[in-house]
Amino acid sequence: MTTLVHGETTSPVQRLANALYLHPRLLLFLLLTPPLLWLGVIYLGSLFTLLAQSFFYIDDFSGMVVREFSFATWGQLFTLSNFDIILRTVLMAAVVTVAAALLAFPLAYYMVRHASVRMKALLYLGVMLPLWSSYLVRVYSWKLILAKEGVITWLAETLHLTWLLNGILAIPVIGGPSLSTSDIGTFLVFLYVWLPFMVLPIVAALERVPKSFLEASADLGAPPRDTFRRIILPLALPGVVAGSIFTFSLTLGDYIIPGIVGTSHPFLGQAVYAHQGTAGNIPLAAALTIVPVVIMGAYLVVSKRMGAFDAL
């Protein structure tokens, strides 16, 4: 059914479009309601449910979950074993983030300032290509590469550098029988898997640095070192922080890589998986899950103040 308006007919769809155009707040409400419901009910609702679970505790006699408010489970977080898991995970995330930034910045700078169009396309392809393959395939491939019978050991024997490899594996705490069963191997796989997430934000930040700033610095007689320290690095720092959000958070919550490559010492993700699975300690698993949420919440606040969100 149509209505005559100024000699023209309008369909119900046209009338609805006109109504939404005349009432922009109604249009905004209709557009935002579905994602806000998803965020509020599904995402935040599950987080609050998880938080509520962490205030329950396990009865020592029956092994059943007691659904009464208590801080007993939170007290278990500060036991030596659990604190060691948290510290090990945070340190690994921090080291991976710093190493990724040190590797990604020179590559990103070359891509933005020096690479030709063809070379830049090839470098982009090289950075993105690993993301197109299966996550598990990449991790298991690295397990074979780092194994005692892998290509790295073979290369070290060929170059007569076995003494160097054995010396690295003999380092206390982070060493092991082979690279695939050491924290060094876990670090290398983390670095490989998450490096693209550091490169791309830094590239985006460096592309926003005006060339005129660099030319003005050179015209004023500043050496390249001072240009980098006073112009390039401060302007590109939000991109570095933005990339660190990805590398730090992804390392903090990952449980697959430490389960395939590395030692038997668990990380946070593995501890959560074990407690909610075989151990059946849902309250402790929930409390451990809140730890990276709190850490990343504080990290995001600091990152926002450093302008990292502008580089995403």
Number of C-alpha atoms within 10 A of each C-alpha: 6 10 12 9 8 6 7 8 11 15 12 11 9 11 13 12 13 12 13 15 12 11 11 11 11 13 14 11 11 12 11 11 11 11 11 13 12 12 13 13 13 11 12 13 13 13 17 13 11 18 16 15 21 26 20 23 23 18 10 8 6 8 12 13 16 14 14 10 12 13 12 15 22 18 11 15 18 12 10 9 11 18 13 17 19 21 13 16 20 21 13 19 23 17 15 25 26 16 14 25 22 13 14 22 22 13 17 25 19 15 22 20 13 11 16 12 11 9 13 17 13 14 17 16 11 12 16 16 11 15 14 7 10 9 14 12 10 15 21 15 13 21 22 16 18 24 19 16 11 16 13 17 20 15 12 15 13 10 9 11 14 16 11 11 16 17 11 16 21 14 11 8 10 18 20 20 13 23 31 24 23 22 23 24 27 26 22 17 25 24 22 15 18 22 24 22 21 27 26 23 27 29 23 18 24 25 16 12 17 11 11 9 13 17 13 12 18 14 9 9 11 15 10 12 10 14 18 16 11 13 15 19 17 12 18 24 18 26 30 29 27 26 27 28 21 18 26 23 19 16 27 25 19 17 18 14 23 26 16 17 27 24 21 12 14 21 26 27 24 19 21 22 16 16 17 15 12 8 14 16 20 24 26 28 25 24 23 24 21 17 15 19 15 11 13 17 12 11 16 17 11 13 19 14 10 15 16 24 15 13 21 16
